[in-house]
Amino acid sequence: MNAITVAMFVVILIVSLGITAWAARRTQTTSDFYAAGKGLTAAQNGFALAGDWCSAAAFLGFTGLTALYGMDGALYAVGPLVAFCTVLLLIAEPLRNTGTYTIGDVIMYRMRQPPALAAAIVSTVVINLAYLIPQMAGAGVLIKLLLGIPYNVSVMLVGCGMIIYVAAGGMLATSWVQIIKAVLMLGAGAVILFLALAGVGFDPLALFASAQEKAGPDFLLPGNLLKNPFDEVSLGLGYMLGLAGLPHVMTRFYTVPDATTARRSVIWVMFLAGAFFACTTIFGLAAVHYLGPQALRVGNPGGNLTLPLLAQHLGGGKNAIGGQLMLGFVSAVAVATILAVVAGLTLATSAAVANDFYVSLLKKGKVEERRQVVVARVTAVLVGIVATLLGILAEGVNVAVLVILAICIAASTNFPMLVLSLFWRRFNTGGVIGGMTLGLVSSVGLALIGPAYLGANALWPLVNPTVIALPLGVLGAVVGSLLAGRDVEHEKRFGEVMFRIQTGVRSSQS
Amino acid sequence: MVAEAKLKSAEALPDVWKDGVESAEFKALIDAKQRAIVPMIIIYIGGYMGLSILAGFGRGLLGIKVLGAVNLGFMLIAGNYLMSWLLGIVYARVSANRHDPLVKLVVDRAAARRRPQ
């Protein structure tokens, strides 16, 4: 066990628990609990978005994929930045203007019918769990590797951390945990980038040449990881439209005072996270240059140890104090990364269950404010316990595939549901249910009969079914709307929806 | 008057939308937004899906060496980073300079029309 990692990890824990205690005293109302009192600045929310969106798959995974598979790793890294173009141009401001705490709020405001809200709750909970379970399982594997703690204990430790952050400190604590994680991640990235480039005279082209020389002539070509061309297209499509349907990231736009601030926070995250994603490509090539392709494959099949190993090498190697310091730092940041992401997911899931299901659907909004906060806190504890148990059960499951599935479901269900709700006059409850059902069934169904779960016996060739599931989700939404027939009152009210999307002005009935 | 000047977007304005949504300034706002957003959507979807499709079907093309060992594929990936950042900056500027003042105009006029005489 690396004493430096443990020491840094303990410091991060103490700081984040201190913040939680501070945030807990400031969390009195539902607006505090779900949306940090809507008081974050654009820069704060931008950092928190970066902390929320960059999971361990981004922090460790992209570097590893580039080191093992060349260009496909770089393609994995650029998509999550382009995804924010969709969010910036179509989603962030309208979402902030129409909703209060959740994606379900937007759907309910537009449709005013409980079945539409129920559909939004189902897709939100399914997406969040599909995203949360691999994060928990990844945390277990990573902490076991880095600190030597057994898998089950590691998952439970992460579970306890996230439950305390969310149940006690709500969105305010979650946001600050994410901000700190983003600062640590960017700091680690800057140090590694400087050291990696210093070794080649600050000439990134030399890293490309060296990586190609060491890993073979095909290394810098696409298709080394994703053998089926349609999987490359699915990856692109899923990223481009899936982020806009991920509830735990989208709910961050409710933490700022208005749509203008929401927009400015997207610009922040595009530069913060985008710069880090670009660096992971350099890190991957640098790992091949400094460590050699063979050394990277030993005991590192998914590539998740590439970045810690590179950091150790750049710090001076295994036996140097600098090497141990760098390894400890990167490992501690990796754990902080996971904690920040699972906290965001737990909060978004609790909001869907407590706010959308219990308060809006079950009690028709007739719940006292104080009681709503109590329900939200209890729900956060329960969601956390369920996620921890599922994380323990998921040991050995291919976690990368589950993350892809979560993004695929988000792109095929929540994305069409949100965009059509905001911009299509004829879209109605029938469309919400049709789109949700077809999108969810096709993405989960096709993933289950694909190579990710059936291996060589797969009934269909793609790991990532977005290229089929997304058009089916849209088709279900359109056909469902048309089949449900026209509702003149509902379509007339779209004027109010349009006005509120653009101005944020609420009418008397909403 | 003072209260209206300080009008916050989150405040409820009963039925203001009925006139607001028909007003010339609201139509001007929608026009201005569409003029900015539609071309940007075409640019980034074209740029990024073009890259994704070439990654799947244009292996040879993306492998053409452009700068030392750096091939066309990596140049296009770098291009996608620049494209996203540029779009972000341009959209933020256009929104702040053109859209935001129009939004304020729409809300102010709609509120003024509703003010009890």
Boltz contact constraints between the chains, C-beta under 6 A:
constraints:
  - contact:
      token1: [A, 71]
      token2: [B, 73]
      max_distance: 6.0
  - contact:
      token1: [A, 74]
      token2: [B, 77]
      max_distance: 6.0
  - contact:
      token1: [A, 75]
      token2: [B, 55]
      max_distance: 6.0
  - contact:
      token1: [A, 78]
      token2: [B, 77]
      max_distance: 6.0
  - contact:
      token1: [A, 78]
      token2: [B, 80]
      max_distance: 6.0
  - contact:
      token1: [A, 81]
      token2: [B, 84]
      max_distance: 6.0
  - contact:
      token1: [A, 82]
      token2: [B, 48]
      max_distance: 6.0
  - contact:
      token1: [A, 82]
      token2: [B, 80]
      max_distance: 6.0
  - contact:
      token1: [A, 82]
      token2: [B, 84]
      max_distance: 6.0
  - contact:
      token1: [A, 85]
      token2: [B, 44]
      max_distance: 6.0
  - contact:
      token1: [A, 85]
      token2: [B, 84]
      max_distance: 6.0
  - contact:
      token1: [A, 85]
      token2: [B, 87]
      max_distance: 6.0
  - contact:
      token1: [A, 89]
      token2: [B, 37]
      max_distance: 6.0
  - contact:
      token1: [A, 89]
      token2: [B, 40]
      max_distance: 6.0
  - contact:
      token1: [A, 89]
      token2: [B, 41]
      max_distance: 6.0
  - contact:
      token1: [A, 205]
      token2: [B, 68]
      max_distance: 6.0
  - contact:
      token1: [A, 208]
      token2: [B, 69]
      max_distance: 6.0
  - contact:
      token1: [A, 208]
      token2: [B, 70]
      max_distance: 6.0
  - contact:
      token1: [A, 209]
      token2: [B, 68]
      max_distance: 6.0
  - contact:
      token1: [A, 209]
      token2: [B, 69]
      max_distance: 6.0
  - contact:
      token1: [A, 212]
      token2: [B, 69]
      max_distance: 6.0
  - contact:
      token1: [A, 220]
      token2: [B, 71]
      max_distance: 6.0
  - contact:
      token1: [A, 221]
      token2: [B, 59]
      max_distance: 6.0
  - contact:
      token1: [A, 221]
      token2: [B, 63]
      max_distance: 6.0
  - contact:
      token1: [A, 222]
      token2: [B, 55]
      max_distance: 6.0
  - contact:
      token1: [A, 222]
      token2: [B, 59]
      max_distance: 6.0
  - contact:
      token1: [A, 222]
      token2: [B, 62]
      max_distance: 6.0
  - contact:
      token1: [A, 222]
      token2: [B, 73]
      max_distance: 6.0
  - contact:
      token1: [A, 223]
      token2: [B, 59]
      max_distance: 6.0
  - contact:
      token1: [A, 229]
      token2: [B, 56]
      max_distance: 6.0
  - contact:
      token1: [A, 229]
      token2: [B, 57]
      max_distance: 6.0
  - contact:
      token1: [A, 232]
      token2: [B, 52]
      max_distance: 6.0
  - contact:
      token1: [A, 232]
      token2: [B, 55]
      max_distance: 6.0
  - contact:
      token1: [A, 232]
      token2: [B, 56]
      max_distance: 6.0
  - contact:
      token1: [A, 233]
      token2: [B, 52]
      max_distance: 6.0
  - contact:
      token1: [A, 233]
      token2: [B, 53]
      max_distance: 6.0
  - contact:
      token1: [A, 233]
      token2: [B, 56]
      max_distance: 6.0
  - contact:
      token1: [A, 236]
      token2: [B, 49]
      max_distance: 6.0
  - contact:
      token1: [A, 236]
      token2: [B, 52]
      max_distance: 6.0
  - contact:
      token1: [A, 240]
      token2: [B, 48]
      max_distance: 6.0
  - contact:
      token1: [A, 258]
      token2: [B, 9]
      max_distance: 6.0
  - contact:
      token1: [A, 267]
      token2: [B, 88]
      max_distance: 6.0
  - contact:
      token1: [A, 267]
      token2: [B, 92]
      max_distance: 6.0
  - contact:
      token1: [A, 270]
      token2: [B, 88]
      max_distance: 6.0
  - contact:
      token1: [A, 278]
      token2: [B, 81]
      max_distance: 6.0
  - contact:
      token1: [A, 495]
      token2: [B, 21]
      max_distance: 6.0
  - contact:
      token1: [A, 496]
      token2: [B, 17]
      max_distance: 6.0
  - contact:
      token1: [A, 498]
      token2: [B, 21]
      max_distance: 6.0
  - contact:
      token1: [A, 499]
      token2: [B, 17]
      max_distance: 6.0
  - contact:
      token1: [A, 499]
      token2: [B, 20]
      max_distance: 6.0
  - contact:
      token1: [A, 499]
      token2: [B, 21]
      max_distance: 6.0
  - contact:
      token1: [A, 503]
      token2: [B, 103]
      max_distance: 6.0
  - contact:
      token1: [A, 503]
      token2: [B, 106]
      max_distance: 6.0
  - contact:
      token1: [A, 503]
      token2: [B, 107]
      max_distance: 6.0
  - contact:
      token1: [A, 504]
      token2: [B, 9]
      max_distance: 6.0
  - contact:
      token1: [A, 505]
      token2: [B, 13]
      max_distance: 6.0
  - contact:
      token1: [A, 505]
      token2: [B, 16]
      max_distance: 6.0
  - contact:
      token1: [A, 505]
      token2: [B, 107]
      max_distance: 6.0
  - contact:
      token1: [A, 506]
      token2: [B, 12]
      max_distance: 6.0
  - contact:
      token1: [A, 507]
      token2: [B, 17]
      max_distance: 6.0
  - contact:
      token1: [A, 508]
      token2: [B, 14]
      max_distance: 6.0
